[in-house]
Amino acid sequence: MKKVAKVLFAMMLAAVAVSCEEKVDPSPVGPEQDPSKELLENCVLPESVKAGGEVLVQWDGFKDDAKISLASEDSASQMQVKVVTAYGLTFEVPINFPTGTYDVVLEQQGETMELGSIAVNAPDMPVTGLKVPAGAVRGDVVSIDGIGFKDGCKLIAVDQTGVEHELAAELSVSGITVTIPETLAEGEYQLYLLQDGLRWLLSSSFPVAAELVVKTLERVDYYTEYVDDQLLRLTWEISREEPVTLTLSQYIVTGDNAELDIYDQYVLGSDGFFELVADGFDESNNMKMSYTKDDEGKVVRADVLRYGKKETTPFTWTYDSDGFLTDVSAPTTSLCSFEYEDGNMVVFKNTGFEFAEPSLVNNPSAPDVIWAYMALMDNIEPFMYVPYFLGWYTRASAQLPTAMLEPSNTGEGTDTYPMTYDFDSDGYVVRMYLGTDKVEYFYSEQQN
């Protein structure tokens, strides 16, 4: 009996040992079985996103009930999950979500884990293809074109003292329409779009007038020092009577006396060509030119018959999406190109222009002062400037340049020529000064 008891006792000890061994030494779970560790190794999360954008998180462990939140030290905000697939999910960050760095938190099937962090940056301007008029008259209904305006959006006009004026906007086929209140004071405004609780700058220079006086350009004079006390005056003069005539003249000015030296005169004939009928400068200017315009009245092509040639040469006028002329090209090469920033011409061929004073605003109905000056400087290709003097370029710089930049005669760097102006009572430039040189503009009121 004692022997049997010893055997049974030994068997009981063995059983207890096996049981304790199972409890103390559980089977280990490898990394491939740890969802949290696997997620950290395989999840691909972008470093940043712009508010209003979507985030793609790549991982093959998302479930259909996956929820995503962006968490800071103070709070957490649940995002809208757009798509969940076997390879990842996308979620949308609201356009008015505050900028900053956030933890990305996943919640699914009762478990919560952090995926990493992401930076939320400021959103992009929601409107593309934006076209804002150069100005308006009180009481006018103006159209602002663009894709991305939402129903219920508003415009804020901020005057020079910082006072804000809310303008109601209505959606249109091409963008929005805005009524300029009769009570809005004349002056210069900044226009902001208020949408989704945020605001974006639409125009830094939007003049509002009581009534726009539309004038046509009749003459431009350029004065520069000549010999002794004499001045040289170059003049473009436009006659819109039948037949339409443009005359480029050079005068020698002594005191109050201006003596005509030489001149070219172009007359529009019944065949639709402007022909040089008086040649005073150079026979290379002896050309005929006709123009083709689009439905908006902009020139899209010029056919030029040069001196001694039997056939015309076609030139193409190219415009950007805002209606600004960007290039005049011959069949194989560019004759003259133009560049713009914020609705202002900053490059005319090889000449640059600065716009450093927002208060120097061009009258919305006035022509571009840059074109007139460049036309007087360059009489080699007069066909390029005829459309300007006849008002066939509808878009002008919103502001007036404060300086002209020319390549230096030394071949290094640029020379800067400050530009200042005198105005008439309607806001049209009547004089532009460049050092000792001067350009004068003469207008007549347009008859309706």
Secondary structure, DSSP 4 states (H G I P E B T S, - for coil): -HHHHHHHHHHHHHHHHHHHHHHHSPPPPPGGG-HHHHHHHH-B--SEEETT-EEEEE-S---TT-EEEEE-SS-EEE-EEEEEETTEEEEE--TTPPPEEEEEEEEETTEEEEEEEEEEEPPPPS-EEEE--S-EETT-EEEEEEE---TT-EEEEE-TTS-EEEEEEEE-SSEEEEE--TTSPSEEEEEEEEETTEEEEEEEEEEEESS---EEEEEEEEEEE-STT-EEEEEEEEE-SSSPEEEEEEEEEETTEEEEEEEEEEEE-TTS-EEEEE--S-GGG--EEEEEE-TTS-EEEEEEE-TT-SS-EEEEEEE-TTS-EEEEE-SSSEEEEEEEETTEEEEETTEEEE---TT-BPPTTSPPHHHHHHHHH--S-GGGTHHHHTT------SB--SEEEEE-TTSSSEEEEEEEEEE-TTS-EEEEEETTEEEEEEEEEPP-
